[in-house]
Amino acid sequence: MDTILIIDDSDTYRTILRKILEQNGYKVIEASDGAKGISIYRENPTDLIITDIIMPEKEGIETIRELTKEFSNIKIIAISGGGRIGAEDYLHIAKMLGAQRTLTKPIKRDKLINVVEELLR
């Protein structure tokens, strides 16, 4: 069973993603910010990370940069609903820093599962 780490400061959004992924046979671990997510990944690497971009503590761009520098084969999906600039701008930066895929919130269930399956093949 593949394990996915979800890093998002929204309890509601983490719960939604967790339920979708668990219903499709994945084990899910959650973190409420990038610092916690990095710590969890270092202790017990997962098969895939899904990280939000805009978060307090350690935001997603910094999280992606740190993880890809330390773990060259890491698989990351960056997600964002935007902020001061549009979601596409944040996600473009995330992709440049090592995220393999990006998704704009709200994420459609089928799109999420397709991208996850593609990365975990």
N, C-alpha and C positions, 0 to 999 in steps of 0.2 A: 504494500500500500504506500503510495507516494505521500509525502508530508509537505504541506504548504504553510509558510509563515505569512500571516497577514499583519501588516504594520499600518495602523490608521488610528487617528485620535478620536474618531467617532465610534462610540460603543455600538450605536445602531448600525452603522455601515459595516463594521466588523462582523456583527451578528448576521446580517443579511448575507455577506460573502461566505461566512463559515457555513451557514445552512445550505447554500447552493452547492458549495464544494463537498460537504459531507454527504449530501444526497447523491452525489456523483462518485462516491467511493474514496474520497481523499481524507486523510487525517489533517486536522488544522490546528495550528498553534497561533496564538494572538499576542500582539504587543501594541501598546497605546502610543508609542512614539519611537523615533528612530534609535535613540540611545538604548532603550529596552530591547528593541528588535535586533540590534547589532550584538548585544550581550547574549541574547538567546541563541542567535545563529552561531556565535563563536563557541558556545558550550555544546550545542547539538545541531550541526548543519542540517538544513532541510533540503528537499529536492527543488523547491521553488520559493521565491519571495514575491509577494504582492505588496507594494508600498504606495501609500498616499504621498503626495508631494508637500502640501501645505499642512504642517503640524507644528505644535509648540515643542520645546526642548530641542530635538534634533529633527530638522525637516527632511523631506525625502531626497532632495538633490544631494545634500551632504551625506545622507545615509548610503545612497547609491555609490557616490564617489568613494567613500570609505570601504564599503564592502567589495567593490570591484577591484580596488587597489590591493586588498588583502587576499581575496579569493578569485583567481582568474577565471574559473569555470562556473561561477555563480550564475543562476538563471533568475532574472528579475523582470516583473511586469510593473511598470509605473502607472499609477492612476491619479487623476485630478479632475476636480470640478472647476478649477480656475481660482483666481484670487485677484490681486491688484492688476495682473495681466491675464490674458486668456489661458485656458487650460492647454491649448495647443502649444503655446510658447514654453510653458513649464515642461510639457511632455517632450518637446523637441530637445531641450537641454538634457533631460533625463536619458533620452536615447543616445545622445552624444557622449554621455558619461558611462554608458554600459548597459542600460536597460534594453533587453531584447525586444520587448513589446511595450506599447503604451495603450491605455484605454481612457476615454473620457467618461466621467460620471455624468449622469447615472449610467451604469453598465447593464446592458441587456444580458440576461442569463445565458442564452445560447452563445453569444459572442465571448463571454468569459470562459465558458467551458471549452469552446473551440481553441482559444488562444492557450489555455492551460494545457490541453491535450497535445497541441502542436509542440509546445516547449518541452513536455515530458516524454515525448516519443523516444 
